[in-house]
């Protein structure tokens, strides 16, 4: 079976004094659909003014990719199971820690999905846990990283059909 190739362009130009490290880490991510995303190092890693706080940093992008993949997988499984999800939100967090001298890593990502279900009554509570477990098990991005990924759903919101 052949694989899929995913591409992203990363573009940076010198602004500042490179040798002493006083240069901008701001750069651009360009994706195949024509979307440009301003990117930078995290201000937690490289201090201002050399980071761009309004841009997306790689650590945030990793957390967003895990959250997005989990959501897309979950929504598909819910749809196949006959559920009508009206809204899905997540305030995901990633924890970066020192893993060895001179080495840092995102060691844990916590997803906090908050769902709004269109139904007359709440379903059996195990369906949510089972669907999140299955979504995590088959999520492409979760299967691609070595850090712990925790799914901690928020209480379900219900709206009448």
C-alpha positions, 0 to 999 in steps of 0.5 A: 500500500502506498503512502500519502505525502504531505508538504509544507513550505517553510520560509525565513529571511534574515532580519537582524544580526545573525552571528550573536543570535539577535535575529528574528525567528519570524517565518512563514508556513505555506500549505498546499491549499495556498494558506500562509501562516505566520510562524515563529519560535515560542517567546518561552524559548526565544525571548522578545523581540526575536520571537513573534508572539502573534505567530504560531510556534511549532509547539502550539502547532503540534498541540493543534495538530493533535487536537484537530486530528482527534476531533476529525476522527471523533466526529467521523466515528460519532457520525457513523454511530448515528450521533448528531454532534452540533459543536465541538470545542477543545482548549488543548494544552501541551507541556514542554519539559526538560528530558535530559541536559540540553534537551527539551520535549513536549512530554504531554498533550491534554485534549479537553473536548467539549461537545454539544450533542443534538438529542432529546436526552443524554446517551449512556455515558460510556459512549463518550469514553468509548468514542474518544478512546477509539478516536485516539487509537486511530488518530494519525497524529497521535500515532505519530508522536511519542509524548503522552496524549491525554483525552479529558473531555469536558461535560457534554452540552445538550441542545434539543433537536 
